[in-house]
Structures are given as C-alpha cells and as structure tokens.
Amino acid sequence: MNQYQPQGFSFLPVIVKNLLIINALVYVASLVFYYKFGINANDHIGLFYFESSSFRPYQILTHFFAHAFISGDGSIQFSHLFFNMFSLWMFGTAIENVWGPKRFLTFYVITAFGAAFLHTAVYTYEVYQLKSAAAAYLNNATVESFETFTYKSVPAGFKASFIALLDEWTAAPKSLAIEKQSTEFVRQLVDYKISNSNVVGASGAIYGILMAFGMLFPNALLYFFFFIPVKAKYAVIIFGAIALFSGIANEAGDNVAHFAHLGGMLFGFLLIKYWQRNRFTPYE
C-alpha cells in the first residue's frame, strides 16, 4: 500500500495554497464582472434551490468557491472571504500536513458537498411546510385563516407586512379586494422562498475542517477573542451549538446558511469515523 509520509511542516501546503488562490481569483473576478459589466456573478455560480428557475446543476460545485463581495449598502465586502480563507489556512494547514494533499482534498470536497446536501434538505422541508400552509389558506381564504397563516407560517422578516394587511382586513372583513391581496401576498411569499435561495461560500467545508482539527488535535488551545483559551474539542462543540441554535431560531435578517455549517461538521465527523473504522492511519 502506498503511504503518504510527511516531509515536515509546510507553512502553506499545496491544496490549501491552491484553494486560497482559486477563492481569491473568483472573488476578484466577481468584483470585475460587477463593476465593469454590471453582472453579479453570484447570481450564476451561487447555489439556488432546485425548484428555482435560476438553479443550474453546476452550482452544486461552483457555490463553494464564491463569496459575498457586495454589502447591502453597495460597498465592497471582504469579511466573508477573509474569515473563511484565514480559517482554511489556520486549521487546514495542520490537517493537510498530517493527512497529505489527496486525503485532505477528498475531505474538503466531501464536506463541502455534505454541507450543500444538509442545507438543501432543511430548505426543502421549510419550502414544503410553507407550501402546505399556503395551500391550506388558499383553499379557505378567510380573516381567521389568514391570521393563522400570518402568525404560524410567515417568516419574521415579512411578518410586519402581513400583520398590516391583517389589521386592514379585520377592520373590513367583507372586503374582496383585501382578500384578493392576501392571496397574492401568500403566493408571492412562496415564490420568494423558492427563488431567493442563493447560497455562496466555503463555510461548510471550513466547518468540516474545524471538526477534523478538533478530532485530530483535541487538546490544542484556541484563543477566543485572542485571550480566552479553549481546547479545540470544546471549541468544535461551541461552534456546532451556535450553528444549531441559530439555524433553529432563523431570526429575521439572518442570511447565514447555518445548516450548511452543521452539514460540513456532520459529514466531516462521519468521514473521519469511517476512515478510523477502516483502519486508516493519519499517514495513509
């Protein structure tokens, strides 16, 4: 059996280096396309929900090389790329030095796809729930059923508009115009949920790498806020718990794909356990 033999510590191993280069090039190209041609590259290479008219199969691969590059106010955003690439270098370097380039690349790709899979699975469930609630309302459009839909099924970011319409309808319960507007609101919400589902970033794979670091170097110290020492195994639990809580909370204005983070961690954990069960040593 051919075995990978570490040649000593490399400050910038080959796969980490090339991933950094690819992500940086995609980021720069995205800025060029946006400012020179008015094209938002993430509308093409980001991952859309599979029912969206914007979905393309290649996005399953391209989305984890893309990052947010424009803030809501139109200014250049660098933080998304920076924190992902810094984490890739900080944790990925140690792991690639132990595993070697082939094993590390395999792990990176599988956790990235795993992140996309879990995110899509959870999103599909959310779409199903919303569609079911919308269908129930559209089959029985009344003030009472609209109130139920508004408070049980409308995401926090849209609830204010629905409540305002509900108040109008409550004041004029026989208004056919408001009833028609309510059904249009509901249909638009379902369409929005399906269409506006763009996901970009390497975060899923990065969380997988964090999981691997915690499993390979459980007692290594990480410093939260630069001065609070936390062992890697506990840091993994903390990050996982934050992602789970945030994903379930699903607060208004939160545009982070938390279940993609959890998917990267889950698939990373399962892959390492699979390798361990099949007697994979760190240097195979």
Secondary structure as UniProt FT lines:
FT   HELIX           14..37
FT   HELIX           42..45
FT   TURN            50..51
FT   TURN            53..54
FT   TURN            57..58
FT   HELIX           59..62
FT   HELIX           63..65
FT   TURN            72..73
FT   HELIX           79..99
FT   HELIX           101..138
FT   HELIX           143..153
FT   HELIX           156..171
FT   TURN            173..174
FT   HELIX           176..195
FT   HELIX           203..216
FT   TURN            218..219
FT   STRAND          221..224
FT   TURN            225..227
FT   STRAND          228..231
FT   HELIX           232..249
FT   TURN            252..253
FT   HELIX           258..277
FT   TURN            278..279
FT   TURN            282..283
//
